[in-house]
Amino acid sequence: MKDLKEIRAEIDSVDKELVSLYEKRMALTEQVADYKLSTGKKVFDKAREEEKLEKVTSMVDDPFLKRGTRELFEHLMSMSRKRQYQKLAEKGIMEPIPFEEVAALPDKNIRIVYQGEEKDKLVEVMRHGINSEKITHELMPEWAFAIPDAENTVRIMQEAPCLIAVLNTNQYTPFASIEREKRIVEICDSLSIGAAVENMILTATGYGLGTLWIANTCFAYNELIEFIGTDNQLTGIVAVGAANEAPPKRPRKALRDVVEYR
């Protein structure tokens, strides 16, 4: 068996190679950006990225490493897009995108954005809560028919690299009775939160990301609140990541069928 110091020395050597290769990859990204600037091509090419992800993951057999390889290259391509967007901003083609290094992120009373292992834990809590609701029907007995949809949501949450818990810091559990005035305030808060989330989703879409605005957290509400560690009202969760599908637009009713003019 190798000595731990020897193993770590080998890891350091590999890391050095990785950094060098990352620098080379980003230099090529600069060339891609210049080409797209000259030809007017869009930064985000979904088909190309999905083709690339399929190719690199096919090089790995181990399921765990296959998933890790996909996440690694998703992040690499995200960084590539970020640099290309920066070059567009430098040329005055689009507004600058803030990308500033910070010394550290606050870690007290922050339970909003989940990635990596913490995200996986959140997904498991969601899955456990839904399974419990399937048995007890304690929270949403009249909406039990929607549980299969919630289970599909868990699958999407598992695939997404980032989950954002959206909290209403003025309100508490939606399952408790409250005064009429407080209910009105709750409705107003929900309108504001919905508008904020829509802006966030539109911005993510502009960067070529896929999103899902998740409301069926209600089936695992108590478990999620306990995991997040808050008394605030959980409005929902937003999943963000590289989209792996492009579903057709949903059918819309004619304007005359949904609008009444007076």
Secondary structure, DSSP 8 states (H G I E B T S, - for coil): ---HHHHHHHHHHHHHHHHHHHHHHHHHHHHHHHHHHHHT--S--HHHHHHHHHHHHTT--SHHHHHHHHHHHHHHHHHHHHHHHHHHHHTTSS--------S----SS--SEEEHHHHHHHHHHHHHHHHHHHHH--S-GGGGGGHHHHHHHHHHHHH-SEEEEEEETT---TTS---HHHHHHHHHHHHHHHHHHHHHHHHHHHTT-EEEEE-GGGGGHHHHHHHHT-SSEEEEEEEEE--S----------HHHH----
